[in-house]
Amino acid sequence: MQLKQYQQQALSALQDFLETTRETGDASAAFETATQSLSLGRYGGEYRPLQDLAATPYVCIRIPTGGGKTILGAHSVKLAGASFLERDFPVALWLVPSNTIRKQTVEALKNPAHPYRQVLDDAFEGRVRVFDIADFPHIRPTDMLEAACIVVGTIQTLRVEKTEGRKVYDHHEALEPHFVRFSRLPAGLEHDDVGNPKFSFANLLHLHRPLMIVDEAHNAVTGLTREVQTRINPACIIEFTATPKSRSNVLFSVSATALKDEEMIKLPIVLTAHKSWQAAVNGALAERTRLVETARSESDYIRPIVLFQAQNKDQEASAETLKQHLIDSEQIPADRIAVVTGDQRELDGLDLFDPNCSIEYVITVQALKEGWDCSFAYVFCSLANIRSRTDVEQLLGRVLRMPYARRRSQQALNRAYAHVCEPNFIEAAVHLRDRLVDMGFEAEEAEDNIETHGLDLDHGTEPDPTPAPVTFQLETAPAITDLPESLREIVRVEDTPEGGATLVIETPVPEADQEALVALMPEATRDEARQQLEFQRHHAEKHDSPAARQAPFTVPQLCLAVQGTLELAEPELFLDLGGWNLLDYPATLSPDEFKAEESHQSFSLDVSDEEKVVYNHISDEIRQPELGGLHSHWDEKVLNRWLDRQCRAADVPQTQMLEFIRRVITDLMDHRGIELAALVRAKYRLAKAITRKISDHRKQARDRGYQASLFAEDAPVEVSFDYGFHFPSDTYPATRFYRGSYRFQKHYYGNHRVGDLNNSGEEFECARALDMQQDVKYWVRNLDSHPQAAFRLPLARGWFYPDFVAMLEDGRILVVEYKGEQLVEKSSEKQKANVGALWEEKSGGKGLFLMAVHDQNGLNVFDQIKNKIS
């Protein structure tokens, strides 16, 4: 299974953290280094060692629902084994939140045809053993020494308040062979009443210091105590969750927008609010009918499913009532409906992806069984209160997954749909936003991915740019005469039979007048009133933006003529044009780049009275060389092949890699006098050193290719609209937005949707100066965090994402990069200035590039931009 970009980046960040921790022994410093170097996925926060587990590295990867946490867990076993544990065959304890998930995970990891198991088989050449924690007595010593051994359990299994009666802590004679291999056992094992170490599974884990993978078991990590440390003794802990806790060390954070970009989930969510549950049901059925017709145009089989959340048994719209309503009033055949409640489990044993399956409607009350997953679920219809957090989060998550993890050709099938029983539409939208935040969305990202559409049963769903009214119920009629005149025209008061009043606001309230209106509300409801008024205003501004009007915004890109064909100038191209050949570079490692010696203790080998080899675990340190490194069958060829597997790179042919590694080994042995046995013991560090060396050589080759390809006198460089970048009109994947006091007027995606911009500071001043230019038609804050939606220029070692791009009134494109004066002279910034100037030169007058600074020869940023345009 090909990993998505964000998954690759998450694993890369994890590898950087583990390797640095392994080399320095300082997880806190390694965490800071790894997170500071991130261009994508940065979350913020300091590293906090676990209480009573301070020496155990612990990090969290934050991924919203539908992001593929389990596949990352499978990749992490090999990654941690090589980067930190330095074991060919690590032991992993895989913790999940429930027994249902445990069984499903075991089944997937044991199935040779499942993508999760295929990841493990590829990593360990098929030498993988997977066990349910209930089957631990069947684990043999060879399973743990000659194969990657993965044990799947729940945190409940490891509770240590009372170990009596818990099988993982009990003495088991079947585990004796694991322990007699040691001539001396380490401290920290649990003993029986007479002082002998128990042959328990917990003690076995203690001996092997497992990698601990935690999948959404929210209290599993922060709940670990000193007892767990002494009994389980994990070497490293990696957690995958959508909702990290306050003490989680979030190493890498994936936004929901990134999942959308990678075609993993359906977004936006199209919300329709209804005044009765019957209307909500009817709207959901009409939605499905339209989607069924649309799905006929897809090459893949898709059967859209409606997921109903019924009310409790003692309420009007119970599961039983709803099913009967579907059959009697909506004429739905009973065999197309499945009810999933505590008493009825009508989905058990069904394959919803099977074209022969008849199920089109699923009714539940609280939550479907954990692990239930069907990406054909498109419509979520809640007849209950969507303020209820847990149930709505879980059920809503069911309709977000994208069928086949691939964007559909029909736009309607790239969205999810929610029909709710809530007379106040804006209130429903705000609560839906809050539920998305609970599922791992950023707050502004969640709001930006809720669309309001009107349902036309004859013509389908069309965007409705008219903002829905905001309504507030008050016990007494407010004094409208006290409001500013501008508000009196847009606020309507309707008397209620109970003597109160309904406040109706159909037109968005200007931000400057909002507080005057909020002051009419009771103190307890003012925060919610602000949220609803802001949502209404933002929705209106979004649909009045140049992007919503599909105004054109295309930027010509830098291209190279290669063998008569125009190609985009990309960093990978410079490597090829530079004639990249690894064997053209020296195959030497200096003492600073690689040392075979390491100061920590290792295993010691001896022979017992029965003349069998045993080994002593003489160090509790994590840094233990793999025993396989001491085996006599290792020679230079075996080491070469092993290193080749560790160092493989897509841009280096295997013949080149093998020869380069052979030269490295020869140099280390002949010129530095390092013996083969020492190289084998240090093989993991040697692999990392060789990988870093190759990376350095690659950078040199790319630098040469970059200069020759773009800046030589005869370089075939062009700037072409035929290869132009089009700012998409339907998506702007920022995860946070500017919320300062200045109101922008010309942002392409809406004036409240200026992404990734602080409320003050020099970049904000540059954005304001651009917004105030008379000759600027519209502009955009360019997003370096989402390459698919951003304009970029090539650098020798990556990409340059200018801060701002503007469409001028005369049709020219202005690209602006702002830099603090202390940074302008850095070589990396000079490279950006050079490629920007090259882009302008080759654009034929259609493009302008400006590297703006705070003060340039007495000119402020506004005047620098104005002069550039004129």
N, C-alpha and C positions, 0 to 999 in steps of 0.2 A: 504494500500500500504506500503510495507516494505521500509523503508528509506535506501538509500545508506550510506556507511560509512562516506563519506565526508559530507553528509547532517546531519547525527547525530552529527558529530564533530562541524559543524557550529552552530547547535542549542545549543550544550553544551557550546560553547564559548559565545553565546548570553545570555544563562541563567546565566553563571558566571558573566558576565558584569552587567546584570540587577540586580541580587541579591546583588552584592557588592555595586552598586550604590544606591540601595534601603536602604541598611544598613548604608552606610557611608554618603550619600548625595554628594559624590564627583565622578562625572562621569569620570573626567580626570584620577584620581588615579585608578578607577575601570578598565578603558580601559587599562592602563599600566599593571595592574595585570593580566588581562585576556589574553592579547596578549603575555606577557612574558612567561606564562605557556604553551603556545601552542607548541606541537611538530610538528603538521601539520597545514598548513593553515596560517602561519605567513606572514604578508605582509610588516610590517614596517610602520613607521610614528608616529607622535605624535597626541594626541587628540586635536582637535580644536573645541571649542564650536561654535555653530552657532551665527553669529552676530544677536543681539537682541533676541536670544533664548538661552542664555547662561545656563539657569537653566534646559533646556529640553535635556535629554540624546538623542544623535543622533549617530547611528553607521550604517555602510554599510557592507553588505555581498557581496563579489565579486564572481560572478559565471559566467563562459563563457556561450555562447549560447548553449542551450541544456541541461543545468545542473539542471533544475527543480526549478526555482525561485518561481513559484506560489505555489507549494506544501509546500515549506518552509514558505511562507507567511501564509498559512493556519495553519501550526503548531505554528507559532509565536503568533497567537491571544491568545491561551491558555497559552503559555509559558510566555508572557508578563503579562497577567492577573494575573497569580499566582506569578511570580518572582518579579514584579515591581509594577503594579497597585494595587495588592492585592484585586481583585474583582472577585467574582464568575462569573459574566457576564459582561465582558468588552464591551466597545463601540469602534469599530475600523473604521477609515476612510481609505479606501483602494484606493490609487491614482494610475492611470495608464496613459500611454502617449497619448492615443487617444480614441475617441469615439468607434471605432471598437473594440479595446481591452476591453474597458469598458463593452460593450454589451456581449462580449464573456465571460468575467470574471463573470459577473452577472449570465449568463446562467449556467456556470459550478458550481458556488457556490450555486445556487438554486436547482440544479439537485440532488436528493437523491442518484442516482446511480453513480454520478461522484466521483472519488477519492478525489478531493478537499473538496467536501461537506461531504464525509464520515469521513475525518479527523476532521472536525468541529463537526459533530454529535457525534463521539466517545468522543471527548474532553468535550462536554457540555451535554452529554446524550440526544441529540436531541433537546435541547432548543437553537435553533439558528434562527435568523431572518436576511435575506439578502435583501438589498434594492438597487436599482439603485438610484443614487443621485437625479434623476429627480422625483422620487416617494416619496421624503421625507415627503410631507404633510400626507402620510398615516401611518407614524410611530406613534405608540401609546406609552404612558408612560409605559405600561406593557411590550412592546417590549424591552425597554431599561433597565428595572429593573429586568425582570424575564427571560431574554434570552440574549445570546451573540448577539449583534446587529452590523452588518457589512454593511457599506454604501460604495458603489463603485462609484468613480467619477474620473474626470480628474483635473489636476492642473489648467487648463484654467477656470474651473468653479469657482475657489476660487480667481481669480485675484482681487486685491483690489484697483487698481488705481482709479477706479470709481465703487462704489457698486450699483449705481442706475441702475435698469433694470436687475440686476443679482438676480435671484430668491432666491438663498441661503441667500441673505442679506435682502430680502424683508420681511415685516410684513405679517404673515399668521395666520388668526384666528384659523385654524385647529390645530395649535401648542399650543394654549392657555393652554390646560390641562397640558402640561409639565411644565409650568411656575407657575401656581397657586398653585402647590404643595409646593412652597417655600414661607415661611412667610417673608423672606427677601432675596433679590437677591444680588449676589456678585457684586463687582465693575468690570469694564472692559467690560460690555455689550454695544452694540451699541444701541443708543436711537433714537427715532423719533424727529420730529421738535419741539414737545412740551415737550420733556424731559422724555417721558415714554420709558421703555425698549421695543425694538421690539420683537415680538414673531416670530423670524426668525430662520432658520435652523442653521445659523452661531452662533447665541446666544445659541442655544440648544447644539451645540458641545462644546461651551465654558463652559457650566455648567457641562458637563460630562467628560471633559478633555480626549479626545479620544486617543487611540493608533493610530499612523499614519503609515501605511505601504505604501511604495513607490516602485512601480515596474517600473524600467527603465524610470521614468520621470526625465530626467537628470537635469533639472533646478528646479525641484519641491522643493528640499530641500535647496540648496544654494540660491534659489530665495525667500525663506520665509523671510518676513520682520516683523518689529514690528507690522504692521497692522494685519498680520496673527496671530501673537502671541496674540494680544488683542482680536481678533475676534474668532479664532478657538481654541486657547489655548491648543495645543496638549501636552499630558503628556510625550510622548515618541515617537521617530521617528526611524523606521527601514527601510533602503533602500536595495533593491536587484538590482544589476546591473552587467553587464559584463565589463563596462568601467567606473570606478569611476572617479570623477573629482578630481582635485588637493586638494580640501579642504574636500573631503569625508573622514570620519573616518573609514577606512577599518579595521573592527574587525577580519574578517576571509576571506582568499582568497583561492579560489578553482582553481587549475590549470586545464588546458584542459587535461593534461595527467591523472589527477585523474578521470576525466569523462570517459576517455578511459578505465582506469583500472576497473571502475565500470560498464562498458558496456553500457554507456549512449550515446556515440557518435562513429562515424566511423572515424578511423584514422589508418594509415596515409592517406594523400591525394595524389593520384597518378596523376601526372601532365604530360600532353602531349601537346607540342606546335606545331602549324601547320603554314604553310606559307600563307594559304588562308582560308577564312571563309568556303568555300565549303569543304576543306580538314578537317577542324575542325568538321563540321557537320558529315561528313562521319566517322571520327574517333569515335565520340560520339555514332553514331548508331551501329558501330561494337562493341563498348564497351558494349552497352546495350544488344546486341544479345548474347554475351558471358555470361553476368550476368544472363540473362533469363534462359539459359541452366543450369547454376550453381545453380540457385534458385530452380530448380526442385528437388534437393537433400535435400532441407530443409523440416522439418516437418511442419513449419509454412508457411502460404501463403505469398509470397512476389512477387510483380509485379514491377520490377525496372522501374523507370521513369527518363527520361532525361529532365532537366530543361534548356531551351535555353534562353540566354540573347541576344536579337536581337539589331540591331542598330536603331537609330532614323529614323523617317519617311523619312527625306531628304537624307538618306545615302543608300548605296548599299544594305546592308543586313537588310532591315527593316523587321518587323514582317510579313507583308503581303507577301513580297518576299520570306522570309524563309519558310512560310507555303506552298507556291506554289512550292518551290524547293523540300520540303519533299514529296509532293504529286506527282509531275511530274518526278523528277529525282531520288528520293529514293523509289518511289512506296509505300508510307505510306498512308493507308486509312485515309480519312479526319476525320472519327469519332474517330480516336485515337489521334487526336491533339486538344488541347485546347489553345486558345489565351487569354491572360489576359493583357489588356492594359487599358488606360483610357476610351476607347470607347467599348471595348469588355470584358465581365466578364463571360467567358464560364466555369469557375469552380464553380460558384455560385450554390449551391444546390446539388453538386455532393459529394458523399462519395468515395474518392479515395481508401479507404481500402476495399471496397466492391469487391469481386471477379468478380461480374458481370459488374463492371465499365470497360469501354474500353480504358480509357485515358492512354496513354503511353508516350506522349510528351507534355510538357507545354512550350509555348512561351510567354515571357514577354519582356519588354524593360527596365523598371526601377525596380520597386519593386512590388512583389505580395502584395496583401492586408495584412495588419498587422494581425498577428495571424494565417496566413495560415501555416499549418504544416502537412507534410506528410513524414514519415520516409522512404517511398518507393522511394523517390527521391535519386538516387545514382550518377547520372552523371550531372555535371554542365558544360555547353558548352557556353562560352562567345565569341560572335562575335564582341563585343564592346571592349573598352579599359579597361583592368582590373586595370589600375591605378586609375580609378574612385572609390572613397572610399565607399560612402554610399550604392550605388546599389549593388556593388559586395559583400560587407559585408553581406547584408541582403540575397541575393540570394545564396551565398556560404553557409551561415548558414542553408539553407533549405536542403542541401544534407548531413549534418553532423549527424543528429539524427539517432540513431540505431533503426531498427524495433523491436518493442516489448521490447525495453531496455534490450536486452539480446544478448550476443555474438553469432554469427552464427557459425554453424559447418563448413561451407566453408569459408576459409580465404579470398577469394575474396570479400565476402559479408560483411566483417568487415572493408572494406576500402571505401573511397569516391573517386570520379574520376573527374578530371577537364581537359577539352579540351579547349584550348584557341587559338585565332588567333594572334600569336605573333612569328615572324621569329627568334627572339633572345631568345632561350630557357632559358638561365640563367637569362636574364633580366625578363622574365615572372615569373620564380621561385622566384626571389627577390621581385617582386611586389606582388605575391601571399602571400609570407611570411609577407609582410607589412600589407596586408588586414587581415590576421589571427591575427596579433598583435592588430589591431584596434577592433577585435571581442573579445579580452580578453585573447589571448594567450601571454605568455612571448615570447620575441624575439627569444631566442635560442630554446625554446620549439617549436615554430612555424617552424623554419628552420629544426628541427629534425624530423618533421612530414610531410615533403614534400618529396615524392619519385619520382624518374625519371624513367619511364619505356618506353620501346619501344613497339609499338602496332603491333603485328603479326596477321593479320586477320584470318589466318588458325589455329594458335595454341594458340591464346589468348595473354594476357599480361604476360611477364616474366621480372624479374628484369634485369636492364641494368646497370652493374657496370661501364661501360665505361663513363667517365665524358663527358657531353655535352660541345661543344666548347663555348668559350666566344668570342663575336665579338664586335668591337667598330668601329664606323664610324668617320673618321677624314677628315678634309678639305684638308690637305696636307699630303703627305707620310712622316712618321717619319724617323729619322736617326737611323736605326737599328744598324748601326756600333757603335753607342754610348752605346749600351746596353752591359752588361756583356756577355761573351761568352756562359755561361750556358743558358741565355735567348734567344740568337739568334737561338738556335736549336729548340726552341718550339714556337717561334712567327713567323707567316707568314703574309706577307703584300700582299694584292690584290688591284690592281689599280681599280678605279671606272670610269665609262664613264664621270662623271662630273669633273674629274681631282683630286678627292680626293683619299682616300685609306680606305680599310677595314682591320683592325687588327684582326687576327684570332689566338686564343690561344686554342689549342686542348688538351694540357697537362697541368695539374695544375701547377701554378707558385709557387716555393718554397717561403715561407713567407719572407725569408731573401732578396729575389730579387724583391719582390712585388713593393716596392716604386720606384725602378728604372724604372719599366714599367709604373707605374701610372704617373710618371713625364712626359711621352710623351703625356698625355691627356690634353685637355683644363682644366683650373682651375675649371670651373663650373661643370665639369663631374667627377672629381676625386673621390669624396666620393662614387658615384654610382659605379664607376669602382672598387674601393676597395671591395665594398659589393659583386659584381659579382665574382671577383677573389677568395674571401674568400669562397663564397658559392660553387664554383667549387672545391676548394681544400678540403673543409670539406666533400663534397659528395664523393669524391674519397677515402679519408681516412676512411670514414664510411664503405665503401664496401670492404676495404682491411683489416678489423679488424678480430681478431680471432672469434668474435661473428658472423660476416657475413659469415665466413667460417664454422660456426657451430661447432667450436672446443668445446669439452665437458668441462663442468665446473659444477661439482656436489659436494656439501659439505654435509657430513653426519651430521645428526641432533641428538640432545639429546632426548632419549626416556625413558619411564618407562614401566615396565611389570606390568599390572593391570589385576588381575585375569587370568593370563596366556596369556594375549594378549598384544602385544607391542603397545603403544600409544605415540604420540608426547607429550613431556613434555611441558604443557601450563599452564599459570597462573590460568585459570579457573579450571584445574584439581587439583591443589593444594588446592583449596577451598573445593572441594568435598572430597579429601583424608584426609583433616584436620577435617572432621566431622562437617561441618558448620551447626550450629543450633542457630538462633538468641536468643532463650530463654535461652541459656547458659550464656548470658551476661547481665550485670546490666541494668535495665530500669530506669535510673535516669538521670536528667539533672541538672547540677549545675547552680548557678546564672550567671556564665560567659558564659554558653552555651545557656541559655534562660532566658529572662526577659519578663514578661507579660506587664509591664508598658512601655509606650512610651510617650515622652515629647510633641509630636505635638498635635494640636487641632483636634477634631473630629467633627462629625455631632452632633447637639443637637436636641432632639425631644421635641415637645410640642403639645398641642391640640388647634385647632383653635376655633373660636366662634361657628362654625357649628359642633363641637365635632368630627372632623376628624383629624387623625394624620398627621402632616406636619413636615418637617424638614428644618433646616437652614443650608446652606452651609457657615460655618463660617471660613473656611480656604482655601486659594488657594494652599496649599501644595498638592503634589501628594499623600502623605502618609495618605490616608484616609481609616480607617477600613471599611470593607464591611458592609452595613446596615443589611444584613442578619444575621450577628453575634449578633445582638441585639434582634433578634426575640425570643419570649418566648418558641418556640417549641424545642429549642436546649436543649438536656440533654447529659449525658455522653455517652450514646450509639450512639446518632446521631453524636456527635463530633468524637467518635471513628471511625465510618464508613466513615465520611468525611475525616479524616486524613488517613485512609487506602487507599482511592482513590488517595490522593496526594502522598503517600509514597511508593506505590507499587513497588516491585522489583522482577525481574524474578527469582532470586535465593532464595527468601523467600516465603514459602507457605502462603496463605492468613490467615490460622488459626494461624500461628506463628505471623504474622504481627498484627492481631487484638489483640492477647493476649499481645504482647509487648507494643502496644500503650495503651492498658487498664492499664498496669502496670505503664507506664509513667504518664498517667493522674492521677491515684490514688496517685502516689508518689508526684506529684506536688500539689495536693489538700490536702493530709493528712500530708505530712512532710514539705512542703514549704508554706502551708496555702494560696494558690492561689485559688480564687473563680472560679467557672465554667464560670460565665459571662466574667471574665477577660481572661480566656483561649479561649473562643469563639471569643472575640474581637481580640485576637492575634493569631488566628488559622493559618494564613499563616506563621508567624514567627515560630510558634510551629511546623508546618509541616517541615519547613526547618531545624530546630534544630534536630528533630527526624531523618530526612534523613541523616544529617551529623553524628549523633550518630551511626546509623546503618552502615554507611560507615567506621567509625573508628573501629567498631567491626569486620567488614568484613576484614579489613586490618590485624587485629590481627590474625584472623583465617587463613588467607592466609599465613602470616608469619610462623605460626606454621606448617601448611601443607607443605610449601616449604622446611623448614629445615628437617622435618621428611621424606619427600619423596625423597629428593636428597642426603642428607648428613648424614643420619643415617648409622651405620656400615653395616646393612643388606639391604640398599636401593637398589631396583632392577633397577639400572640405566644401560642403554646401549647407545652406539652411533652407529647408523645404516645407511648404504647407502641405505637400502631398503626404508627408509623414508628420503632420501636425498633431499636437496634443490637444484634445478637446476636453475642456472642463465639463464633466457630466452635469446635465441639468437636473437629474433626479436624485443625486446623492452628494453629500458633503460630509465625509465621515470623521468629523471632529468629535472628540470625547469630552471636551470642555470648551466653554465659550466666554468671550469677553462680557463682563457685567459691570463696567465702570460707569461713571456719570456722563461722559461724552456720548452723544447719540450719533452713530455713524449714519451716513445718508446714501452711500453708493456701493455697499458691499454686494457682490453678485448673488450670494445665497441668502440675502436678507440682513437687515441692519442689526438684528439681535443675534445673528449667527456668524459672528467673526470668531473663527476657531483658534484655539491654542494661543491666545493673546492675553497677556497680563493686563490688569486694570490700570496700570501705570508703568512708567519706565521708558527707556529710549525707543524700544521697538513700538510701543504704543504711540509715542510721539511721531514716529515715522508713518505709522498707519493713519493717524489723524491728518498729518500733512498731505498725504496722498489723497485722502477723502475730501479735502478742502480744495483740491485743484480744479479749476474751472474746466480744463481740457480733458479731465478724466471722466469717461462715460460710466464705467463701473470697474471694480477691482476685486481681488480675492486675496485672502490670507492663505498662502500656499502651505500645504500640510506635509511636512517631511515624515510624519508618522504613518502616512497612508500613500505609498508610491503610486497606487493605481489611480488616485484622484489628484495628482500633483504634477506640475511641470518641473523638469529637472534637466541639468546639464552634466555631462560626464566629467569625472576626474580620473586621475590615474588609478586611484584606489577606492573607487566608489562613486557616489553621486553627490551633486550639489543641488540642493533645493532652495532657490532664492526665497526670500521672505514674502515678497508681494509681487503680483502680476496684475497689470491694469490694461484695460481696453480704452484707448483714447478716442475722442470724438471723431478724429479723422481716420480711424481704422488702424492706426499703428498700435503696436504692443510695447508697453513699457515694463521692464523687469527691474525690480529694486531689491537689493540686498543691503541690509543695515548692519554695520559693524561698529563696535566701540573703538575709539581711537587707539586703545592699547593693543588691539588685535590686528589692526590693518597690516602691520608689517610682518606678521607671521607668514611663513612660507605657504601654509595651507590656504590662507586668505588671499595671498598673491595668486595662487593657482586658480582660485575662484574668479578673481578679477580678470585674469588672462582669458579664461574660457568664456566669461561673459562678454568681454570685449570682442573676442573672435566671433561669437554668435551675432553680435550687433553688426560687425564688419561684413559678415557673409549674408546678412539678411536683406541686403539691397535696399536699405532705408525703411524696411517694414518693421524693424525691431530696434528698441533702445535698451541699453543696459546701464544701470547706475549702481555703483558701490557707494552708498551714502554713509556719512559720518556725522557726528554731532555738530561739528564746526569745521568747515572747509574754507580756509582763507577768508574767514569772516562771514561766510554764508551759512545760515541755518538749514535744516533739512528741507523745509518748505521751499526755500529759494533754490536749493540744489536740484530738487525735482522740477521746479518751474523752469529753470535754465536748461535742464536736459530736454524737456519737452519742446522748448522753443528753439 
